[in-house]
Amino acid sequence: MGQSDGKLDGKLEGKVAIVTGAGRGIGKAIAKVYAREGAKVVLASRTQANIDKVVDEIKAEGNVALGIATDVGKKADIFSMVAKTVEAFGPVDILVNNAQGFGTEKNPRASTIPTPLEDTDDEEWDYTFRTGASATLWGMQAVFPYMKERGGRIINFSSGSGLEGFPGNTCYNATKEAIRALTRTAAREWGKYGISVNTVNPSLKTEAWDNWAANNTEFVEGLKEKMPLGFLGDAEEHGGPWLVWLASTGGDYITGMTFFLNGGRYMN
């Protein structure tokens, strides 16, 4: 069936999926597309009102979703969210660790602001890591008992900023590369349980991208010019289908990899 009636091809029929940072941007897009493919989707984000709006959009298409307010910077919140997911829908089949905080806990921001490495703030370093690498680890640990028994798909998020060491992005670069290391480690340790763990490195138009561009206009415009395909992809239209493939049978024989969803801007 077509997307117009809220259904696609049922590639994730019967699966239970968690998407963090699902109140906007890439997380929102993934949650909506997963639901159209038949998954029961839990949307986790810090602000209940934001995820409630996305849940309403998903339900309006005739699909199944639940929003759970979750501060991914708090381990207890993540474990509680996973427990509520299992209570509502059953064991978790798919985990997408998309959430990432910026700034500090007292003064969160929508994106990074260029800061020289020597001026890196301890509070920003701690908060960026806690909502990035630590949150990713905690999410993986929380779903492991369920995936250990039945297999599963874990999809984490890295960044070209970390791969290339973009100037002024010390905290973000470091946490995103730490996530890639976590991914490879889990892929080796958990493959025997039928759990695939991969990382996606996206360049897609979202609110976060727009905020980043506002603070790094010349630099970000230069990135777009380096994309051989010549355009910045849409999170739902171009990102969604790829994330579905990786979460379904397409991910059966792939693990520990970093995938570049970026119009060819970075090739490996």
N, C-alpha and C positions, 0 to 999 in steps of 0.2 A: 504493500500500500504506500501511497505517497505521503509526504510530510504535511500536506495541507490538512489531513484529517487527524494529525497528531500521532500517526503510527508510521513506522518504517518497516523493516524486514524481520523484526523479532530476533536479532542476533544475540540479544542479552535476555531473552525470555526466561523468567524464573530465577534470575540472578538478583542478589542483594548487593547494592553498591553504596559506598560512602564517598562523598566528594566534599573535601574541606575547602573553605574559602569560596563557598558556592553562592554567596549573596550578590556577586557581580562578576564581570569579566570572564576569564577562561573557565573558572569553576562553575559559573552559572550556565555557560554554554554546554559544558560537559554534562551537567546534571540534566538539562533539558533533552539533549540528544540520547543519553543513556535511557531516560524514561521512555522516549519514543521507540527505543529498541526493545522495550519490554521489561527493563529492570525496575525493581522497587528501589527507589533512590532516597537516601538520607542526605540532606543538605546541612552541612555544619558551618556555622559562621558566628562571629561574636555578637552580631546584632540580630535579634529575633525578627524585628520588623523587616529587615532586608531579605532574609531567607523566606519569610512568610509570603512576600510578594512573588518570589520565584516559584514557591510551592503552589500558589494560586494559579500561576501561568501553566504549570505542569498539569495540575488537576483539570484546568479548563480544556486541555487537549485530551482529556480522558485517561490520563496516566497516573501512576502512583508515586507519591513523594511524601516525605516527612521532614520538617525542619527542626533542628535541635540547636539551640544557642550554645556555642562552644568557644571558649577562649583557648586556642591551641597552645598558648604560652603556659598553660597550666596542665600538668600531667593528669591530675585527677579529672579534669573536665573531659579530656580525650577518652580516658577509660570509661567514664560514665556515659559518654555519648555512644561508644561502641556497645556497651551493655544495653542501653535503651534501643539501639538498632536491632540487636538480637532479640530482645523482648518483643519488639513490634513486628519484625519481618523474618527472623530466623538468622542462621549463621551468615557471616559476611563472605561474599565471593570476590568482591572488587573493592580496593581501597585506592582512592586518588588523593595523594597528599599535595594539594595545590596551595593551601594557605601560606601566607608570608607577611609578617608584620614589618613596618618601617618606623624609623624614628626611635622613640623610647616609650616605655609603658606609660609614663606620665604625659608625654607629648607625642602620640602616634602621628605618623604622616601617611600620605597616600602613595608615596614613592621615595626613592633615594634623592638626596641633595648632594651634589659633588662636594667632597671634603678631602683634603690632603691626608695621606696615610698618617703622617706625623701628628695630625690633629684629631685622629679618631677618638671618639668619646667612649668611655668604658660602658656607660649605660646603654648607648646605642648598640655597641658590640654585643652586650649581653642579651638585649631584647631581640635583636636581629637573629642571633643564634637560637634563642629559646623558641621563637615562633617559626624558625626555619628548620635547621638541622635537628634540634631537640624534639620539636613537634613531630617531625617526620619519623624519628626513631620511636617516639611514644606511640604514634599511630600504628606503626608496624608491629610493635610489641603487643598492642591491645588486640589486634585481629589475628595474631599468630595462632593462638590456641584453636581457633575455628578453622583456619586455613590448613593447619597441620593435619587435620583429619580428612580434608576433602580437596586440598589444593586451592589455588586462588591466583589473583592478579593484583600486583601492587604497582602503581604508577606514581613515581615521584617527579618533581620538577626542578630542573637546573636552569642555567642561563648562559648565554653567550658572553655576558659580562664577566662571569667567573672564569670561563674558558680562556678568554683573551686578556683578562686582568685589566678591565676598563679603568682608567684613572679616576680617582675620587670615589670609588665604590668599594672600599676595603671590606666593610662588614658584610655587604650583600655578596660580593665575590667569594668571600671565605665560606659563608654558610652554604652557598649553592654548590661549591666544590666539595664541601663536607657531605652534602646530600648524595653526590655522585659516588663518593667512597662508601657510604652506607649502602647504597644500591648494589654495588659490586659485591660487598661483603655478604649481604643477605642473599644475593643470587647464588653465591657459592654454598652458603650454609643451608639454605632452604630448598634448593632445587630437588633434593631427594624426597621432599614432601609434595612435589607437584606445584610449587609456588614459583611463579615467575615474577621477577622484580626488575623493572626498567625505569629509565629516566627520559623525560621529554624536555627538550630545549626549544622553547617556542619564541617566535617573533610574530605576534598577532595583535591586531588593533583591539585594545581594551581601554578602560578608564585608567588603569595603571600605566599603560604605555603613554597615553595622552598626558598624564601628570608628569611622567619622566621626561617626555619631550618638552614640556613647558619649562623645565629646569635645565634642560640640556639641548636647546633647540638646534643649534648648528650641528652638534655631534650626532643627534638622533636622525636628523634629515640626511646626514651623510651615510648613516647605516642603511636607510631605505634605498639610497642610490646604488648600494653594493648588492642589492638583491637581483640576481639574474632574471627572475621572473617579472620583475618590474613593478610589483605592488606589495602592499602590506596585507597579509591575509586576515580574514574575518574569523573570530574565535569559534562561532557556531558553524559556519559554512565550510571552512577549511580545516579547523582544528577538530571539530566534533567527530567526523567520520574516521579520522586516523586514530583517535582515542578509543572509539568503538572497536576498531580492528584489533588494537593492542589488548583490549580487555576481553576479547572473545577468542575464537579458535586461532586467530592470527597470532596470538601471544603464546601458543602452546609450546613452540620450539625456540623461543627467543627469551633470553634473560641476561641481566647484567649489562645491557647496552644503553647508550645514550642516543636518542633519535633527534634529528634536527628538523624541526617543523618551522622553517624560517625562509622559505622562498629561495633557498640556495645561498643565503648570505654567508653561512658558515658551512664548509664542506669537510668531510673527514673520510 
